[in-house]
Amino acid sequence: MLDIPDVFNGGFNGSLVESELKNEAAKRRLMHQLPFNLNEWDPAALREKIWQALGVRVDHSVPLDIQITGKFEHDGYTIWKLCYQSRPGVYVTGNLYVPAGKGPFPAVINMHGHWESGRLASRVQERGHLLAKSGYVCLAVDAFGTGERCPEHGVYVSHGGLLGGAPFQFGETLMGLQVVDNMRGVDLLQSLDFVIKDKIGACGASGGGNQTMWLAAMDERITAAVPVVSVGTFESYIICPNCICEVLPGGLDFTEEAGVLALIAPRALMTLNGVFDVNPAFNPAQTRRSTDEAKRIFRAYGVPNNIRQVTFEEPHAFSPQGRRAMIGWFDYHLKGIGDGEPVENIPDFTTLPMDEMMVFEKGKRPANVVSLPSYVVEKEAYWKEHAVFSKENLAEILHLEKVSIQEKQEFSSRYNWERIGIRGNDGRLMPMVFRAPAEPDKAIVILGTPYKKLHLQQNELIGKLLADGMGVAIIDLWGSGENDMRIDGSYRDRFINRSLMWLGKNSQGKWVEDFILAEEYLLKRFPDAVIAAGGIEEGGIAATLFAALRDAGTDLYLEGAPASLTYSPARSKTFGQTFIIPGILKCGDMEEFKKQAGGKVVETGSVN
């Protein structure tokens, strides 16, 4: 038993970290006001910033190569099973619902939320059947990593976590990949001779509502949009359980959600929310903040009635009330009938078993319908060959700030550990416990851990370092350990890194800054000390990056750290989202960073 004490006598349970993030987001929101006139409104410039943050681009010249695997009649309309090419070699699976008759018909692209079975789920099918019976062609598509685009065909899993975060590592985003897939879906609809090309709507609920908003904002061919239980404020995303596909890196650097909604003007936008939604990010009050702000631009265009917020006494769902509102909105803006109010009645419909709706027989998906892991592996292989390391580039990717010690407090020792509280010039509080080396020529290892001390009492790495007579300075990394709001300190996916990415930062950058503060403290006390770095699990990433940035050769001591920052099923199961560092693979991977550290590497339990 190592008997490692806390520093702050109970800590502050992460409330300071949480409030810091929320306060910063609130300040950003206030700075992103929209203008009152069109002379000051530049939608093209805002779209360009969004494309840069998304990390991808749409290419409408890529052949759609629509492949139809079947058609069948159902209740007065035809359902197609098809796939189409979104990017070279990347195909999207979907169903096309086509009303009976010659047409031409208005059309709607239907995007699903976080249902592992994607467009095949009954709650997603419902909109396709309803829209077809209401006189609309409807294209329902699978988001990357879900439905028939899951890693294993016919085995449905979530596209979130580190799988969904994998594109971030080489500078792309899951959100951006979805936007491109959906824009190409609009290309498909416009290619059909029975579709009215300038009367295309978009709808979706939850994550599908998020996709609806982004598609309508980025694609001016969408005439009317209905995002459901999804619109709030980017500020409210902070410390909320939104999926990784709903993260725009650095988004709050240049806009708020109101700005994205305003990009839809002068076209039609109706948001639907439930007062009993359990996700605070989609609370109707948050939606009102964004829609009220966006309405400035709609007014400037002279169409204030083209934006509407509708709230129901419902939970997080696309309720029958919402469906009636959607049909009324689309009837008015896509067909020119009614007044935009909810229709009195909607037709009955019957959903179908998922297997009947599949484009391909279970387990027989062709290779050209690539899974998200396959796509990621190909991209990672490219950047393995083309990465360019420089300390300047690494510091930029980590968004490092110049941190220094503003205040330090040395508390009474316990169990032979010095207890030190460090306050940085950015306001952070960093707890550190320290045991001096047994001999002056022994290195001092700065050890970063995302766990509270209770989880370290029998840690083999710390025990070995002490037994070898080395100095050990254990730091609780930003937002973890004593800085973690959770009592058990188990540190897994507490939404911090997703929140930081909205603010143009990332957890590993904050953690590297912690190492820098610890180094400053130690070198002031021991100017001739040899500094080494160590880390446990995700803390090993920060230790390695810190060492790679130092001018002196730095030994590394790692326990349970990832062997690579690329995707693997084992790493996806082991690590939390602090693993994600947007753009990191363009600079290098763990082996390159260890090489740049320039010292010996002692490693146990590496995760492949």
FITORLO-829722 format. One record per residue (C-alpha): residue number from 1; residue in one letter; chain; x, y, z. Coordinates in nm, 3 decimals. Layout:
BEGIN
NUM_A_A_X_Y_Z
...
! end
This chain:
BEGIN
1_M_A_0.000_0.000_0.000
2_L_A_0.149_0.331_-0.113
3_D_A_-0.070_0.560_0.105
4_I_A_-0.085_0.850_-0.140
5_P_A_-0.270_1.147_0.015
6_D_A_-0.499_1.402_-0.143
7_V_A_-0.379_1.761_-0.158
8_F_A_-0.696_1.965_-0.113
9_N_A_-0.857_1.777_0.178
10_G_A_-1.153_1.649_-0.018
11_G_A_-1.095_1.842_-0.337
12_F_A_-1.343_2.066_-0.507
13_N_A_-1.520_1.790_-0.700
14_G_A_-1.472_1.942_-1.041
15_S_A_-1.717_2.226_-0.991
16_L_A_-1.450_2.481_-1.078
17_V_A_-1.362_2.298_-1.399
18_E_A_-1.727_2.267_-1.500
19_S_A_-1.804_2.630_-1.421
20_E_A_-1.492_2.744_-1.607
21_L_A_-1.606_2.565_-1.922
22_K_A_-1.963_2.687_-1.894
23_N_A_-1.860_3.044_-1.820
24_E_A_-1.627_3.049_-2.119
25_A_A_-1.903_2.917_-2.345
26_A_A_-2.144_3.181_-2.211
27_K_A_-1.894_3.455_-2.292
28_R_A_-1.849_3.318_-2.643
29_R_A_-2.226_3.313_-2.701
30_L_A_-2.256_3.677_-2.602
31_M_A_-1.982_3.772_-2.845
32_H_A_-2.151_3.600_-3.140
33_Q_A_-2.443_3.837_-3.192
34_L_A_-2.605_3.848_-3.533
35_P_A_-2.654_4.175_-3.724
36_F_A_-2.987_4.347_-3.785
37_N_A_-2.929_4.414_-4.154
38_L_A_-2.805_4.216_-4.452
39_N_A_-2.520_4.456_-4.527
40_E_A_-2.339_4.317_-4.222
41_W_A_-2.440_3.955_-4.283
42_D_A_-2.190_3.736_-4.474
43_P_A_-2.329_3.381_-4.496
44_A_A_-2.063_3.270_-4.745
45_A_A_-1.783_3.358_-4.502
46_L_A_-1.955_3.173_-4.218
47_R_A_-2.011_2.865_-4.433
48_E_A_-1.644_2.867_-4.526
49_K_A_-1.542_2.870_-4.160
50_I_A_-1.778_2.580_-4.094
51_W_A_-1.634_2.379_-4.385
52_Q_A_-1.284_2.435_-4.249
53_A_A_-1.391_2.316_-3.904
54_L_A_-1.571_2.014_-4.052
55_G_A_-1.246_1.910_-4.217
56_V_A_-1.413_1.775_-4.534
57_R_A_-1.564_1.910_-4.856
58_V_A_-1.845_1.796_-5.080
59_D_A_-1.762_1.710_-5.440
60_H_A_-2.076_1.708_-5.654
61_S_A_-1.878_1.587_-5.958
62_V_A_-1.824_1.240_-5.809
63_P_A_-2.063_1.003_-5.991
64_L_A_-2.356_0.900_-5.771
65_D_A_-2.342_0.550_-5.922
66_I_A_-2.688_0.472_-5.782
67_Q_A_-2.727_0.097_-5.734
68_I_A_-3.082_-0.032_-5.687
69_T_A_-3.104_-0.379_-5.534
70_G_A_-3.481_-0.406_-5.520
71_K_A_-3.820_-0.236_-5.537
72_F_A_-4.151_-0.344_-5.391
73_E_A_-4.502_-0.208_-5.360
74_H_A_-4.635_-0.129_-5.013
75_D_A_-4.968_0.030_-4.925
76_G_A_-4.999_0.247_-5.235
77_Y_A_-4.638_0.352_-5.282
78_T_A_-4.308_0.196_-5.388
79_I_A_-4.005_0.142_-5.169
80_W_A_-3.663_0.125_-5.331
81_K_A_-3.355_-0.035_-5.181
82_L_A_-3.048_0.150_-5.298
83_C_A_-2.703_0.283_-5.231
84_Y_A_-2.517_0.577_-5.384
85_Q_A_-2.160_0.705_-5.393
86_S_A_-2.096_0.996_-5.159
87_R_A_-1.718_1.025_-5.190
88_P_A_-1.489_0.818_-5.411
89_G_A_-1.530_0.460_-5.291
90_V_A_-1.773_0.549_-5.011
91_Y_A_-2.135_0.441_-5.056
92_V_A_-2.443_0.534_-4.853
93_T_A_-2.726_0.284_-4.798
94_G_A_-3.086_0.399_-4.801
95_N_A_-3.449_0.355_-4.890
96_L_A_-3.645_0.570_-5.131
97_Y_A_-4.020_0.596_-5.073
98_V_A_-4.201_0.695_-5.395
99_P_A_-4.573_0.788_-5.399
100_A_A_-4.802_0.630_-5.657
101_G_A_-4.866_0.841_-5.966
102_K_A_-4.659_1.019_-6.228
103_G_A_-4.551_1.318_-6.021
104_P_A_-4.340_1.516_-6.018
105_F_A_-4.343_1.529_-5.639
106_P_A_-4.170_1.741_-5.377
107_A_A_-3.912_1.540_-5.184
108_V_A_-3.776_1.516_-4.831
109_I_A_-3.447_1.372_-4.708
110_N_A_-3.503_1.192_-4.378
111_M_A_-3.212_1.158_-4.134
112_H_A_-3.215_0.935_-3.828
113_G_A_-3.098_0.997_-3.474
114_H_A_-2.883_0.776_-3.254
115_W_A_-3.050_0.448_-3.335
116_E_A_-2.794_0.174_-3.388
117_S_A_-3.012_0.022_-3.661
118_G_A_-3.015_0.356_-3.843
119_R_A_-3.283_0.419_-4.103
120_L_A_-3.418_0.064_-4.050
121_A_A_-3.559_0.144_-3.704
122_S_A_-3.938_0.169_-3.690
123_R_A_-3.928_0.522_-3.550
124_V_A_-3.727_0.632_-3.855
125_Q_A_-3.929_0.429_-4.104
126_E_A_-4.244_0.601_-3.972
127_R_A_-4.149_0.928_-4.140
128_G_A_-4.077_0.758_-4.472
129_H_A_-4.412_0.584_-4.482
130_L_A_-4.595_0.896_-4.360
131_L_A_-4.430_1.125_-4.615
132_A_A_-4.491_0.886_-4.904
133_K_A_-4.862_0.858_-4.814
134_S_A_-4.871_1.238_-4.790
135_G_A_-4.742_1.283_-5.146
136_Y_A_-4.367_1.325_-5.091
137_V_A_-4.073_1.129_-5.224
138_C_A_-3.866_1.046_-4.917
139_L_A_-3.502_0.940_-4.908
140_A_A_-3.398_0.781_-4.577
141_V_A_-3.022_0.730_-4.537
142_D_A_-2.791_0.555_-4.291
143_A_A_-2.543_0.777_-4.111
144_F_A_-2.182_0.657_-4.129
145_G_A_-2.128_0.379_-3.875
146_T_A_-2.496_0.288_-3.824
147_G_A_-2.761_0.075_-3.989
148_E_A_-2.621_-0.110_-4.287
149_R_A_-2.301_0.095_-4.252
150_C_A_-2.212_-0.061_-3.916
151_P_A_-1.870_-0.230_-3.892
152_E_A_-2.030_-0.574_-3.932
153_H_A_-2.325_-0.588_-4.168
154_G_A_-2.646_-0.670_-3.984
155_V_A_-2.490_-0.628_-3.638
156_Y_A_-2.599_-0.290_-3.508
157_V_A_-2.373_-0.080_-3.284
158_S_A_-2.330_0.285_-3.192
159_H_A_-2.111_0.506_-3.409
160_G_A_-2.017_0.719_-3.106
161_G_A_-1.721_0.692_-2.870
162_L_A_-1.373_0.653_-3.009
163_L_A_-1.502_0.500_-3.333
164_G_A_-1.693_0.817_-3.413
165_G_A_-1.400_1.021_-3.285
166_A_A_-1.144_0.844_-3.504
167_P_A_-1.182_1.083_-3.804
168_F_A_-1.092_1.373_-3.574
169_Q_A_-0.740_1.230_-3.539
170_F_A_-0.663_1.305_-3.905
171_G_A_-0.855_1.633_-3.920
172_E_A_-1.199_1.520_-4.036
173_T_A_-1.522_1.507_-3.834
174_L_A_-1.811_1.264_-3.820
175_M_A_-2.043_1.565_-3.850
176_G_A_-1.870_1.669_-4.171
177_L_A_-1.892_1.320_-4.318
178_Q_A_-2.265_1.322_-4.244
179_V_A_-2.313_1.663_-4.407
180_V_A_-2.141_1.540_-4.724
181_D_A_-2.342_1.215_-4.732
182_N_A_-2.666_1.409_-4.692
183_M_A_-2.578_1.670_-4.954
184_R_A_-2.510_1.388_-5.195
185_G_A_-2.853_1.254_-5.101
186_V_A_-2.995_1.583_-5.225
187_D_A_-2.796_1.529_-5.546
188_L_A_-2.970_1.193_-5.578
189_L_A_-3.317_1.342_-5.528
190_Q_A_-3.250_1.612_-5.785
191_S_A_-3.137_1.349_-6.036
192_L_A_-3.481_1.183_-6.036
193_D_A_-3.724_1.297_-6.305
194_F_A_-4.024_1.248_-6.072
195_V_A_-3.886_1.494_-5.811
196_I_A_-3.948_1.871_-5.823
197_K_A_-3.587_1.985_-5.798
198_D_A_-3.649_2.313_-5.615
199_K_A_-3.894_2.169_-5.362
200_I_A_-3.681_1.958_-5.128
201_G_A_-3.725_1.942_-4.754
202_A_A_-3.521_1.793_-4.471
203_C_A_-3.628_1.640_-4.142
204_G_A_-3.495_1.430_-3.857
205_A_A_-3.516_1.386_-3.482
206_S_A_-3.249_1.405_-3.212
207_G_A_-2.915_1.340_-3.387
208_G_A_-3.113_1.337_-3.713
209_G_A_-3.246_1.680_-3.623
210_N_A_-2.890_1.795_-3.574
211_Q_A_-2.805_1.663_-3.920
212_T_A_-3.113_1.841_-4.056
213_M_A_-2.996_2.176_-3.922
214_W_A_-2.644_2.139_-4.060
215_L_A_-2.763_2.014_-4.400
216_A_A_-3.012_2.300_-4.440
217_A_A_-2.749_2.552_-4.331
218_M_A_-2.482_2.426_-4.570
219_D_A_-2.701_2.330_-4.868
220_E_A_-2.917_2.609_-5.010
221_R_A_-3.117_2.358_-5.214
222_I_A_-3.314_2.267_-4.900
223_T_A_-3.637_2.468_-4.922
224_A_A_-3.782_2.380_-4.581
225_A_A_-3.630_2.213_-4.276
226_V_A_-3.782_2.055_-3.964
227_P_A_-3.520_1.963_-3.701
228_V_A_-3.689_1.786_-3.408
229_V_A_-3.573_1.768_-3.042
230_S_A_-3.228_1.884_-3.144
231_V_A_-3.192_2.261_-3.161
232_G_A_-3.061_2.448_-2.857
233_T_A_-2.744_2.650_-2.814
234_F_A_-2.382_2.549_-2.853
235_E_A_-2.330_2.696_-2.508
236_S_A_-2.570_2.436_-2.368
237_Y_A_-2.366_2.152_-2.525
238_I_A_-2.097_2.211_-2.264
239_I_A_-2.089_1.922_-2.011
240_C_A_-2.382_1.755_-2.186
241_P_A_-2.405_1.399_-2.324
242_N_A_-2.425_1.488_-2.692
243_C_A_-2.271_1.243_-2.937
244_I_A_-1.928_1.297_-3.092
245_C_A_-2.110_1.342_-3.427
246_E_A_-2.256_1.665_-3.285
247_V_A_-1.917_1.829_-3.216
248_L_A_-1.779_2.104_-3.439
249_P_A_-1.416_2.162_-3.330
250_G_A_-1.364_2.528_-3.249
251_G_A_-1.727_2.606_-3.335
252_L_A_-1.763_2.850_-3.048
253_D_A_-1.456_3.035_-3.173
254_F_A_-1.662_3.189_-3.454
255_T_A_-2.036_3.127_-3.415
256_E_A_-2.326_3.012_-3.203
257_E_A_-2.614_2.789_-3.306
258_A_A_-2.817_3.098_-3.395
259_G_A_-2.566_3.172_-3.669
260_V_A_-2.614_2.825_-3.817
261_L_A_-2.994_2.864_-3.808
262_A_A_-2.959_3.205_-3.973
263_L_A_-2.777_3.043_-4.266
264_I_A_-3.109_2.878_-4.353
265_A_A_-3.275_3.217_-4.412
266_P_A_-3.467_3.317_-4.618
267_R_A_-3.575_2.954_-4.658
268_A_A_-3.819_2.791_-4.414
269_L_A_-3.722_2.652_-4.072
270_M_A_-3.946_2.505_-3.805
271_T_A_-3.794_2.364_-3.483
272_L_A_-3.987_2.117_-3.269
273_N_A_-3.904_2.059_-2.902
274_G_A_-4.049_1.875_-2.604
275_V_A_-4.077_2.042_-2.265
276_F_A_-3.996_1.708_-2.099
277_D_A_-3.676_1.647_-2.295
278_V_A_-3.415_1.501_-2.056
279_N_A_-3.124_1.655_-2.247
280_P_A_-3.077_2.013_-2.119
281_A_A_-2.909_2.107_-2.447
282_F_A_-3.245_2.069_-2.623
283_N_A_-3.455_2.246_-2.365
284_P_A_-3.710_2.473_-2.537
285_A_A_-3.565_2.773_-2.352
286_Q_A_-3.228_2.710_-2.519
287_T_A_-3.402_2.673_-2.855
288_R_A_-3.576_3.007_-2.800
289_R_A_-3.244_3.180_-2.741
290_S_A_-3.118_3.061_-3.080
291_T_A_-3.437_3.109_-3.280
292_D_A_-3.496_3.458_-3.140
293_E_A_-3.142_3.559_-3.238
294_A_A_-3.165_3.396_-3.582
295_K_A_-3.496_3.571_-3.645
296_R_A_-3.300_3.895_-3.693
297_I_A_-3.169_3.761_-4.023
298_F_A_-3.509_3.625_-4.129
299_R_A_-3.656_3.970_-4.060
300_A_A_-3.378_4.134_-4.257
301_Y_A_-3.473_3.914_-4.553
302_G_A_-3.837_4.018_-4.503
303_V_A_-3.957_3.666_-4.411
304_P_A_-4.000_3.665_-4.030
305_N_A_-4.268_3.396_-4.056
306_N_A_-4.027_3.154_-4.221
307_I_A_-3.878_3.065_-3.883
308_R_A_-4.098_2.909_-3.619
309_Q_A_-4.046_2.733_-3.288
310_V_A_-4.310_2.479_-3.185
311_T_A_-4.308_2.326_-2.837
312_F_A_-4.509_2.026_-2.722
313_E_A_-4.563_1.875_-2.380
314_E_A_-4.371_1.570_-2.490
315_P_A_-4.042_1.394_-2.408
316_H_A_-3.742_1.354_-2.638
317_A_A_-3.936_1.206_-2.931
318_F_A_-4.093_1.277_-3.269
319_S_A_-4.452_1.259_-3.146
320_P_A_-4.776_1.239_-3.352
321_Q_A_-4.822_1.610_-3.277
322_G_A_-4.482_1.674_-3.428
323_R_A_-4.564_1.470_-3.737
324_R_A_-4.881_1.673_-3.798
325_A_A_-4.678_1.993_-3.760
326_M_A_-4.413_1.864_-4.001
327_I_A_-4.667_1.775_-4.272
328_G_A_-4.840_2.113_-4.236
329_W_A_-4.507_2.295_-4.268
330_F_A_-4.398_2.095_-4.572
331_D_A_-4.742_2.120_-4.737
332_Y_A_-4.721_2.499_-4.720
333_H_A_-4.358_2.545_-4.822
334_L_A_-4.315_2.256_-5.065
335_K_A_-4.665_2.221_-5.212
336_G_A_-4.810_2.569_-5.161
337_I_A_-5.119_2.443_-4.980
338_G_A_-5.251_2.521_-4.632
339_D_A_-5.112_2.790_-4.405
340_G_A_-4.815_2.615_-4.243
341_E_A_-5.014_2.513_-3.936
342_P_A_-5.033_2.147_-3.826
343_V_A_-5.268_1.936_-4.035
344_E_A_-5.575_1.794_-3.861
345_N_A_-5.505_1.434_-3.953
346_I_A_-5.223_1.226_-4.090
347_P_A_-5.262_0.901_-4.282
348_D_A_-5.219_0.564_-4.116
349_F_A_-4.916_0.362_-4.212
350_T_A_-4.747_0.034_-4.133
351_T_A_-4.374_-0.005_-4.076
352_L_A_-4.194_-0.316_-4.194
353_P_A_-3.946_-0.564_-4.044
354_M_A_-3.592_-0.434_-4.072
355_D_A_-3.474_-0.730_-4.280
356_E_A_-3.731_-0.646_-4.550
357_M_A_-3.595_-0.291_-4.578
358_M_A_-3.228_-0.385_-4.604
359_V_A_-3.045_-0.299_-4.924
360_F_A_-2.834_-0.613_-4.896
361_E_A_-2.905_-0.952_-4.749
362_K_A_-2.766_-0.974_-4.396
363_G_A_-2.393_-1.044_-4.403
364_K_A_-2.365_-0.992_-4.779
365_R_A_-2.280_-0.623_-4.802
366_P_A_-2.039_-0.556_-5.093
367_A_A_-1.696_-0.418_-5.025
368_N_A_-1.774_-0.082_-5.184
369_V_A_-2.010_-0.001_-4.895
370_V_A_-1.717_0.064_-4.666
371_S_A_-1.761_0.064_-4.291
372_L_A_-1.642_0.350_-4.073
373_P_A_-1.344_0.147_-3.938
374_S_A_-1.238_0.059_-4.294
375_Y_A_-1.258_0.424_-4.398
376_V_A_-1.061_0.530_-4.094
377_V_A_-0.789_0.269_-4.143
378_E_A_-0.732_0.383_-4.502
379_K_A_-0.704_0.747_-4.397
380_E_A_-0.473_0.661_-4.106
381_A_A_-0.244_0.469_-4.341
382_Y_A_-0.218_0.776_-4.562
383_W_A_-0.120_1.003_-4.276
384_K_A_0.128_0.749_-4.143
385_E_A_0.321_0.809_-4.464
386_H_A_0.261_1.183_-4.489
387_A_A_0.276_1.311_-4.130
388_V_A_0.521_1.595_-4.069
389_F_A_0.649_1.646_-3.716
390_S_A_0.752_1.980_-3.577
391_K_A_0.730_2.110_-3.224
392_E_A_0.554_2.419_-3.349
393_N_A_0.294_2.211_-3.531
394_L_A_0.241_1.986_-3.227
395_A_A_0.197_2.286_-2.998
396_E_A_-0.059_2.432_-3.240
397_I_A_-0.255_2.105_-3.259
398_L_A_-0.261_2.089_-2.879
399_H_A_-0.364_2.457_-2.865
400_L_A_-0.104_2.517_-2.595
401_E_A_-0.117_2.840_-2.403
402_K_A_0.171_3.001_-2.215
403_V_A_0.109_2.880_-1.863
404_S_A_0.313_2.969_-1.559
405_I_A_0.280_2.946_-1.184
406_Q_A_0.091_3.235_-1.034
407_E_A_0.077_3.096_-0.683
408_K_A_0.192_2.786_-0.499
409_Q_A_0.112_2.654_-0.156
410_E_A_0.308_2.383_0.019
411_F_A_0.087_2.206_0.271
412_S_A_0.190_1.979_0.556
413_S_A_0.326_1.641_0.445
414_R_A_0.142_1.312_0.490
415_Y_A_0.274_0.957_0.455
416_N_A_0.613_1.101_0.352
417_W_A_0.455_1.280_0.057
418_E_A_0.482_1.656_0.017
419_R_A_0.144_1.807_-0.071
420_I_A_0.157_2.103_-0.309
421_G_A_-0.120_2.317_-0.457
422_I_A_-0.028_2.504_-0.774
423_R_A_-0.236_2.782_-0.922
424_G_A_-0.164_2.869_-1.283
425_N_A_-0.186_3.210_-1.446
426_D_A_-0.499_3.083_-1.624
427_G_A_-0.669_3.019_-1.289
428_R_A_-0.638_2.642_-1.281
429_L_A_-0.564_2.460_-0.957
430_M_A_-0.334_2.161_-0.991
431_P_A_-0.279_1.924_-0.697
432_M_A_0.061_1.757_-0.681
433_V_A_0.214_1.515_-0.433
434_F_A_0.591_1.484_-0.436
435_R_A_0.858_1.260_-0.298
436_A_A_1.217_1.371_-0.352
437_P_A_1.472_1.138_-0.515
438_A_A_1.685_0.922_-0.288
439_E_A_2.004_1.062_-0.446
440_P_A_2.070_1.391_-0.628
441_D_A_2.158_1.220_-0.957
442_K_A_1.828_1.035_-0.974
443_A_A_1.565_1.171_-1.211
444_I_A_1.238_1.323_-1.097
445_V_A_0.947_1.168_-1.284
446_I_A_0.642_1.388_-1.339
447_L_A_0.362_1.134_-1.344
448_G_A_0.024_1.225_-1.494
449_T_A_-0.278_1.022_-1.397
450_P_A_-0.649_1.065_-1.469
451_Y_A_-0.740_0.878_-1.149
452_K_A_-0.789_0.979_-0.789
453_K_A_-0.529_0.864_-0.535
454_L_A_-0.758_0.588_-0.412
455_H_A_-0.700_0.409_-0.743
456_L_A_-0.322_0.441_-0.715
457_Q_A_-0.257_0.286_-0.375
458_Q_A_-0.120_-0.035_-0.526
459_N_A_0.004_0.102_-0.858
460_E_A_0.303_-0.096_-0.983
461_L_A_0.461_0.186_-1.182
462_I_A_0.471_0.425_-0.886
463_G_A_0.600_0.149_-0.658
464_K_A_0.879_0.063_-0.904
465_L_A_0.988_0.427_-0.945
466_L_A_1.008_0.474_-0.570
467_A_A_1.192_0.146_-0.524
468_D_A_1.450_0.264_-0.780
469_G_A_1.507_0.578_-0.572
470_M_A_1.362_0.819_-0.824
471_G_A_1.178_1.133_-0.734
472_V_A_0.807_1.115_-0.811
473_A_A_0.572_1.410_-0.863
474_I_A_0.215_1.287_-0.915
475_I_A_-0.011_1.545_-1.076
476_D_A_-0.387_1.522_-1.109
477_L_A_-0.452_1.612_-1.470
478_W_A_-0.695_1.893_-1.554
479_G_A_-1.054_1.784_-1.497
480_S_A_-0.957_1.451_-1.338
481_G_A_-0.839_1.314_-1.006
482_E_A_-0.920_1.564_-0.734
483_N_A_-1.053_1.790_-1.009
484_D_A_-1.314_1.531_-1.111
485_M_A_-1.672_1.594_-1.002
486_R_A_-1.739_1.223_-0.970
487_I_A_-1.686_1.076_-0.627
488_D_A_-1.519_0.753_-0.738
489_G_A_-1.275_0.932_-0.969
490_S_A_-1.292_0.649_-1.221
491_Y_A_-1.258_0.905_-1.505
492_R_A_-1.433_0.787_-1.817
493_D_A_-1.613_1.012_-2.064
494_R_A_-1.728_1.295_-1.847
495_F_A_-1.787_1.510_-2.155
496_I_A_-1.491_1.738_-2.082
497_N_A_-1.298_1.680_-2.404
498_R_A_-1.606_1.728_-2.621
499_S_A_-1.671_2.054_-2.437
500_L_A_-1.313_2.167_-2.483
501_M_A_-1.324_2.090_-2.855
502_W_A_-1.621_2.326_-2.896
503_L_A_-1.395_2.592_-2.743
504_G_A_-1.109_2.516_-2.981
505_K_A_-0.905_2.319_-2.727
506_N_A_-0.855_1.958_-2.619
507_S_A_-0.788_1.768_-2.298
508_Q_A_-0.441_1.647_-2.394
509_G_A_-0.332_2.006_-2.453
510_K_A_-0.455_2.105_-2.107
511_W_A_-0.274_1.805_-1.961
512_V_A_0.053_1.890_-2.133
513_E_A_0.021_2.234_-1.975
514_D_A_-0.009_2.059_-1.636
515_F_A_0.324_1.886_-1.702
516_I_A_0.476_2.223_-1.792
517_L_A_0.357_2.376_-1.463
518_A_A_0.497_2.082_-1.265
519_E_A_0.828_2.113_-1.448
520_E_A_0.845_2.485_-1.366
521_Y_A_0.788_2.416_-0.995
522_L_A_1.045_2.137_-0.977
523_L_A_1.320_2.320_-1.167
524_K_A_1.283_2.622_-0.940
525_R_A_1.344_2.395_-0.640
526_F_A_1.600_2.169_-0.807
527_P_A_1.765_2.364_-1.092
528_D_A_1.996_2.076_-1.185
529_A_A_1.731_1.806_-1.170
530_V_A_1.690_1.559_-1.452
531_I_A_1.321_1.564_-1.546
532_A_A_1.149_1.252_-1.677
533_A_A_0.785_1.203_-1.765
534_G_A_0.541_0.927_-1.696
535_G_A_0.174_0.855_-1.732
536_I_A_-0.097_0.603_-1.660
537_E_A_-0.339_0.516_-1.944
538_E_A_-0.454_0.839_-2.116
539_G_A_-0.206_1.026_-1.898
540_G_A_0.065_0.844_-2.091
541_I_A_-0.036_1.031_-2.405
542_A_A_0.017_1.366_-2.233
543_A_A_0.348_1.251_-2.085
544_T_A_0.473_1.147_-2.429
545_L_A_0.362_1.471_-2.596
546_F_A_0.520_1.678_-2.318
547_A_A_0.846_1.488_-2.361
548_A_A_0.838_1.535_-2.739
549_L_A_0.808_1.912_-2.691
550_R_A_1.104_1.942_-2.452
551_D_A_1.446_2.044_-2.578
552_A_A_1.627_1.799_-2.349
553_G_A_1.616_1.424_-2.400
554_T_A_1.343_1.291_-2.172
555_D_A_1.295_0.939_-2.038
556_L_A_0.941_0.804_-2.043
557_Y_A_0.767_0.569_-1.800
558_L_A_0.429_0.453_-1.927
559_E_A_0.171_0.214_-1.789
560_G_A_-0.136_0.105_-1.984
561_A_A_-0.087_0.377_-2.244
562_P_A_-0.205_0.338_-2.605
563_A_A_0.052_0.205_-2.849
564_S_A_-0.097_0.431_-3.114
565_L_A_-0.342_0.718_-3.150
566_T_A_-0.514_0.538_-3.436
567_Y_A_-0.841_0.347_-3.400
568_S_A_-0.851_-0.011_-3.276
569_P_A_-1.134_-0.205_-3.108
570_A_A_-0.915_-0.262_-2.800
571_R_A_-0.829_0.106_-2.761
572_S_A_-1.192_0.200_-2.823
573_K_A_-1.299_-0.019_-2.532
574_T_A_-1.016_0.092_-2.302
575_F_A_-0.989_0.467_-2.332
576_G_A_-1.218_0.765_-2.288
577_Q_A_-1.259_1.058_-2.523
578_T_A_-0.952_1.239_-2.393
579_F_A_-0.783_1.010_-2.646
580_I_A_-0.918_1.239_-2.922
581_I_A_-0.685_1.516_-3.044
582_P_A_-0.811_1.673_-3.368
583_G_A_-0.544_1.659_-3.638
584_I_A_-0.280_1.479_-3.430
585_L_A_-0.196_1.212_-3.691
586_K_A_-0.092_1.484_-3.936
587_C_A_0.196_1.552_-3.696
588_G_A_0.279_1.194_-3.598
589_D_A_0.182_0.899_-3.383
590_M_A_0.302_0.764_-3.050
591_E_A_0.617_0.602_-3.190
592_E_A_0.722_0.930_-3.352
593_F_A_0.654_1.126_-3.034
594_K_A_0.854_0.875_-2.827
595_K_A_1.140_0.910_-3.075
596_Q_A_1.125_1.288_-3.045
597_A_A_1.136_1.260_-2.665
598_G_A_1.492_1.140_-2.711
599_G_A_1.523_0.927_-2.398
600_K_A_1.464_0.569_-2.298
601_V_A_1.109_0.436_-2.289
602_V_A_1.000_0.200_-2.013
603_E_A_0.654_0.073_-2.093
604_T_A_0.416_-0.185_-1.950
605_G_A_0.066_-0.288_-2.050
606_S_A_0.061_-0.101_-2.380
607_V_A_-0.283_-0.120_-2.547
608_N_A_-0.267_-0.224_-2.914
! end
